[in-house]
Amino acid sequence: MFTIDIVVQKKPGLIELGVQGENAAKAAVFDVTPWVEEYGTGTAYIYHQRLSDAAPYFKELPIVTSDGRSTATWTFDAADTGVKGEGAAQLLFVKDDVIKKTAIYVTVTGRSIGEAGGDVPDPYEDLIQAVREVYQLIVNEREATQRAAGNAHESETAAASAAEDASESAEDAATSAQIAGNTFSVAGNVTFPVDPNTGAVYAVFNEEE
């Protein structure tokens, strides 16, 4: 059995329990010598709460003293490794039904491949998906180019229309100016008199020198 030697301390530690389904293949050996020296012989318990558990379960861990060293051993069984992911564990040292010392740990259980189940993946599915993504990028780029071309055409049309409106406005302004001067010229050398009251143009030709 593979064992992990853990010296109890105040700050939280990490315990890797193994892989889902493993049973009595690994154990944590807690060195509780400082606690025994301070409080005398007591009892150790491990409280363990797996990732999906609503509450922790506990186990009693006998304390063995040998060669001046006191240890409590937690052997990981199938229940301890039954749920993949992270969990939490608390080691308690109890003397005369009073909790004297505790230590907190994060537990980690690796996922078993057998737990995944499901159908065998299609080896070509990833390639097909990649082709779909590339095709979609091409479609998106083409649509963006078409939209840009359409916007440019609309802008050119609007500019041409504005220029035409400006030209017509200029001609109207020139005509108004001529009417205001009581004359209306054609081709720069033929002038028609204009009635200042009605704006009517008289069909009388006056050639200017």
C-alpha positions as a Markdown table, in Angstrom:
| # | Residue | x | y | z |
|---|---|---|---|---|
| 1 | Met | 0.0 | 0.0 | 0.0 |
| 2 | Phe | 1.2 | 3.5 | -0.9 |
| 3 | Thr | 1.3 | 5.8 | 2.1 |
| 4 | Ile | 1.5 | 9.6 | 2.5 |
| 5 | Asp | 3.2 | 10.9 | 5.6 |
| 6 | Ile | 1.5 | 14.1 | 6.8 |
| 7 | Val | 2.7 | 16.2 | 9.7 |
| 8 | Val | -0.3 | 18.0 | 11.3 |
| 9 | Gln | -0.2 | 21.8 | 11.1 |
| 10 | Lys | -2.4 | 24.8 | 11.4 |
| 11 | Lys | -2.6 | 25.8 | 7.7 |
| 12 | Pro | -4.8 | 23.7 | 5.4 |
| 13 | Gly | -3.1 | 20.9 | 3.4 |
| 14 | Leu | -3.8 | 18.8 | 0.3 |
| 15 | Ile | -4.5 | 15.0 | 0.2 |
| 16 | Glu | -4.6 | 13.2 | -3.1 |
| 17 | Leu | -6.9 | 10.2 | -2.5 |
| 18 | Gly | -6.3 | 8.5 | -5.8 |
| 19 | Val | -8.6 | 7.6 | -8.6 |
| 20 | Gln | -12.3 | 6.8 | -8.4 |
| 21 | Gly | -13.0 | 3.2 | -7.4 |
| 22 | Glu | -9.6 | 2.5 | -5.8 |
| 23 | Asn | -10.0 | 0.6 | -2.6 |
| 24 | Ala | -7.3 | 0.4 | 0.1 |
| 25 | Ala | -4.6 | 1.2 | -2.4 |
| 26 | Lys | -3.4 | 4.3 | -0.6 |
| 27 | Ala | -3.3 | 5.7 | 2.9 |
| 28 | Ala | -2.5 | 8.9 | 4.7 |
| 29 | Val | -0.4 | 8.6 | 7.9 |
| 30 | Phe | -0.9 | 11.6 | 10.2 |
| 31 | Asp | 1.9 | 12.4 | 12.6 |
| 32 | Val | 0.0 | 13.5 | 15.7 |
| 33 | Thr | 3.0 | 13.3 | 18.0 |
| 34 | Pro | 2.8 | 17.0 | 19.0 |
| 35 | Trp | -0.9 | 16.6 | 20.1 |
| 36 | Val | -0.2 | 13.4 | 22.1 |
| 37 | Glu | 2.7 | 15.1 | 23.8 |
| 38 | Glu | 0.6 | 18.1 | 24.7 |
| 39 | Tyr | -2.7 | 16.3 | 25.8 |
| 40 | Gly | -1.8 | 12.7 | 26.3 |
| 41 | Thr | -3.3 | 9.7 | 24.7 |
| 42 | Gly | -6.5 | 10.4 | 22.8 |
| 43 | Thr | -8.6 | 9.4 | 19.8 |
| 44 | Ala | -8.4 | 10.6 | 16.2 |
| 45 | Tyr | -11.3 | 11.0 | 13.8 |
| 46 | Ile | -11.4 | 11.9 | 10.2 |
| 47 | Tyr | -14.4 | 13.8 | 8.9 |
| 48 | His | -14.7 | 13.7 | 5.1 |
| 49 | Gln | -17.1 | 15.5 | 2.8 |
| 50 | Arg | -17.0 | 14.6 | -0.9 |
| 51 | Leu | -17.9 | 17.1 | -3.6 |
| 52 | Ser | -21.5 | 16.0 | -4.0 |
| 53 | Asp | -22.2 | 15.2 | -0.4 |
| 54 | Ala | -24.7 | 17.3 | 1.7 |
| 55 | Ala | -22.9 | 16.4 | 4.9 |
| 56 | Pro | -19.6 | 14.7 | 5.9 |
| 57 | Tyr | -19.2 | 11.2 | 7.2 |
| 58 | Phe | -16.6 | 10.2 | 9.8 |
| 59 | Lys | -14.2 | 7.4 | 10.7 |
| 60 | Glu | -12.3 | 6.7 | 13.8 |
| 61 | Leu | -8.6 | 6.4 | 13.3 |
| 62 | Pro | -6.7 | 4.5 | 16.0 |
| 63 | Ile | -3.5 | 6.2 | 17.2 |
| 64 | Val | -0.4 | 4.0 | 17.3 |
| 65 | Thr | 2.7 | 5.1 | 19.3 |
| 66 | Ser | 6.0 | 3.5 | 18.3 |
| 67 | Asp | 9.6 | 4.7 | 18.8 |
| 68 | Gly | 8.4 | 7.9 | 20.3 |
| 69 | Arg | 6.2 | 8.7 | 17.3 |
| 70 | Ser | 2.4 | 8.8 | 17.4 |
| 71 | Thr | 0.4 | 8.3 | 14.1 |
| 72 | Ala | -3.2 | 8.0 | 13.0 |
| 73 | Thr | -3.7 | 6.2 | 9.6 |
| 74 | Trp | -6.5 | 6.9 | 7.2 |
| 75 | Thr | -6.8 | 4.1 | 4.6 |
| 76 | Phe | -8.8 | 5.3 | 1.6 |
| 77 | Asp | -11.5 | 2.9 | 0.7 |
| 78 | Ala | -14.0 | 2.8 | -2.2 |
| 79 | Ala | -16.3 | 5.2 | -0.4 |
| 80 | Asp | -13.6 | 7.8 | 0.1 |
| 81 | Thr | -12.7 | 7.7 | -3.6 |
| 82 | Gly | -16.3 | 7.2 | -4.8 |
| 83 | Val | -16.8 | 10.8 | -6.1 |
| 84 | Lys | -14.4 | 12.6 | -8.5 |
| 85 | Gly | -13.2 | 16.1 | -7.8 |
| 86 | Glu | -12.4 | 18.1 | -4.7 |
| 87 | Gly | -13.7 | 17.5 | -1.2 |
| 88 | Ala | -12.8 | 18.5 | 2.3 |
| 89 | Ala | -11.4 | 16.6 | 5.3 |
| 90 | Gln | -10.9 | 17.5 | 8.9 |
| 91 | Leu | -8.7 | 15.5 | 11.3 |
| 92 | Leu | -9.8 | 15.8 | 14.9 |
| 93 | Phe | -8.0 | 14.9 | 18.1 |
| 94 | Val | -10.3 | 14.1 | 21.0 |
| 95 | Lys | -9.4 | 13.8 | 24.6 |
| 96 | Asp | -12.0 | 13.0 | 27.3 |
| 97 | Asp | -14.8 | 13.7 | 24.8 |
| 98 | Val | -13.4 | 17.2 | 24.1 |
| 99 | Ile | -12.0 | 18.2 | 20.7 |
| 100 | Lys | -8.5 | 19.4 | 21.5 |
| 101 | Lys | -6.9 | 19.9 | 18.0 |
| 102 | Thr | -8.0 | 19.8 | 14.4 |
| 103 | Ala | -6.4 | 20.1 | 11.0 |
| 104 | Ile | -8.2 | 20.9 | 7.7 |
| 105 | Tyr | -7.4 | 19.4 | 4.3 |
| 106 | Val | -8.6 | 19.6 | 0.7 |
| 107 | Thr | -9.0 | 16.1 | -0.8 |
| 108 | Val | -8.8 | 15.3 | -4.5 |
| 109 | Thr | -10.0 | 12.3 | -6.3 |
| 110 | Gly | -9.2 | 11.7 | -10.0 |
| 111 | Arg | -11.9 | 10.7 | -12.5 |
| 112 | Ser | -12.0 | 7.1 | -13.6 |
| 113 | Ile | -12.1 | 6.7 | -17.4 |
| 114 | Gly | -14.8 | 4.1 | -17.0 |
| 115 | Glu | -17.1 | 6.6 | -15.4 |
| 116 | Ala | -17.4 | 8.6 | -18.6 |
| 117 | Gly | -19.3 | 5.9 | -20.6 |
| 118 | Gly | -21.2 | 7.0 | -23.6 |
| 119 | Asp | -20.7 | 6.3 | -27.3 |
| 120 | Val | -17.3 | 5.9 | -29.0 |
| 121 | Pro | -16.5 | 9.3 | -30.5 |
| 122 | Asp | -16.3 | 9.6 | -34.3 |
| 123 | Pro | -12.7 | 10.3 | -35.2 |
| 124 | Tyr | -13.8 | 12.5 | -38.2 |
| 125 | Glu | -16.3 | 14.6 | -36.2 |
| 126 | Asp | -13.6 | 17.1 | -35.1 |
| 127 | Leu | -12.4 | 17.5 | -38.6 |
| 128 | Ile | -15.9 | 18.0 | -39.9 |
| 129 | Gln | -16.6 | 20.6 | -37.2 |
| 130 | Ala | -13.4 | 22.5 | -38.2 |
| 131 | Val | -14.5 | 22.6 | -41.8 |
| 132 | Arg | -17.9 | 23.9 | -40.7 |
| 133 | Glu | -16.2 | 26.7 | -38.8 |
| 134 | Val | -13.9 | 27.7 | -41.7 |
| 135 | Tyr | -16.9 | 27.7 | -44.1 |
| 136 | Gln | -18.9 | 29.9 | -41.7 |
| 137 | Leu | -16.0 | 32.4 | -41.5 |
| 138 | Ile | -15.9 | 32.6 | -45.3 |
| 139 | Val | -19.7 | 33.2 | -45.4 |
| 140 | Asn | -19.4 | 35.9 | -42.8 |
| 141 | Glu | -16.6 | 37.6 | -44.6 |
| 142 | Arg | -18.5 | 37.5 | -47.9 |
| 143 | Glu | -21.6 | 39.0 | -46.3 |
| 144 | Ala | -19.6 | 41.7 | -44.7 |
| 145 | Thr | -18.0 | 42.6 | -48.0 |
| 146 | Gln | -21.4 | 42.7 | -49.7 |
| 147 | Arg | -22.7 | 45.0 | -47.0 |
| 148 | Ala | -19.8 | 47.3 | -47.4 |
| 149 | Ala | -20.2 | 47.4 | -51.2 |
| 150 | Gly | -23.9 | 48.2 | -50.8 |
| 151 | Asn | -23.2 | 50.9 | -48.3 |
| 152 | Ala | -20.6 | 52.5 | -50.6 |
| 153 | His | -23.1 | 52.4 | -53.6 |
| 154 | Glu | -25.7 | 54.0 | -51.4 |
| 155 | Ser | -23.3 | 56.7 | -50.4 |
| 156 | Glu | -22.3 | 57.4 | -54.0 |
| 157 | Thr | -26.0 | 57.6 | -55.1 |
| 158 | Ala | -26.7 | 60.0 | -52.2 |
| 159 | Ala | -23.7 | 62.2 | -53.1 |
| 160 | Ala | -24.8 | 62.3 | -56.8 |
| 161 | Ser | -28.3 | 63.3 | -55.8 |
| 162 | Ala | -27.1 | 66.0 | -53.5 |
| 163 | Ala | -24.9 | 67.4 | -56.2 |
| 164 | Glu | -27.9 | 67.4 | -58.6 |
| 165 | Asp | -30.0 | 69.2 | -56.0 |
| 166 | Ala | -27.3 | 71.7 | -55.5 |
| 167 | Ser | -27.0 | 72.4 | -59.2 |
| 168 | Glu | -30.8 | 72.9 | -59.5 |
| 169 | Ser | -30.7 | 75.2 | -56.5 |
| 170 | Ala | -28.0 | 77.3 | -58.2 |
| 171 | Glu | -30.0 | 77.6 | -61.4 |
| 172 | Asp | -33.1 | 78.6 | -59.4 |
| 173 | Ala | -31.1 | 81.2 | -57.6 |
| 174 | Ala | -29.7 | 82.6 | -60.9 |
| 175 | Thr | -33.2 | 82.7 | -62.3 |
| 176 | Ser | -34.5 | 84.5 | -59.2 |
| 177 | Ala | -31.7 | 87.0 | -59.4 |
| 178 | Gln | -32.6 | 87.7 | -63.1 |
| 179 | Ile | -36.2 | 88.1 | -62.2 |
| 180 | Ala | -35.3 | 90.5 | -59.4 |
| 181 | Gly | -33.4 | 92.6 | -62.0 |
| 182 | Asn | -36.5 | 92.6 | -64.2 |
| 183 | Thr | -34.7 | 90.7 | -67.0 |
| 184 | Phe | -34.4 | 87.1 | -68.1 |
| 185 | Ser | -31.4 | 86.2 | -70.2 |
| 186 | Val | -31.1 | 83.2 | -72.5 |
| 187 | Ala | -27.6 | 82.0 | -73.8 |
| 188 | Gly | -26.1 | 85.2 | -72.5 |
| 189 | Asn | -27.1 | 87.4 | -75.5 |
| 190 | Val | -30.9 | 87.4 | -75.6 |
| 191 | Thr | -32.7 | 89.2 | -72.8 |
| 192 | Phe | -36.4 | 89.2 | -72.1 |
| 193 | Pro | -38.1 | 91.9 | -70.0 |
| 194 | Val | -39.9 | 90.7 | -66.9 |
| 195 | Asp | -42.9 | 92.3 | -65.3 |
| 196 | Pro | -41.7 | 93.2 | -61.8 |
| 197 | Asn | -45.2 | 92.7 | -60.4 |
| 198 | Thr | -46.3 | 89.4 | -62.0 |
| 199 | Gly | -42.9 | 88.0 | -62.9 |
| 200 | Ala | -44.3 | 87.4 | -66.5 |
| 201 | Val | -41.7 | 87.3 | -69.3 |
| 202 | Tyr | -42.4 | 89.4 | -72.3 |
| 203 | Ala | -41.7 | 87.8 | -75.7 |
| 204 | Val | -39.7 | 90.8 | -76.9 |
| 205 | Phe | -36.2 | 90.1 | -78.2 |
| 206 | Asn | -33.5 | 92.7 | -77.4 |
| 207 | Glu | -30.1 | 91.8 | -78.8 |
| 208 | Glu | -27.4 | 93.2 | -76.7 |
| 209 | Glu | -24.2 | 94.5 | -78.3 |
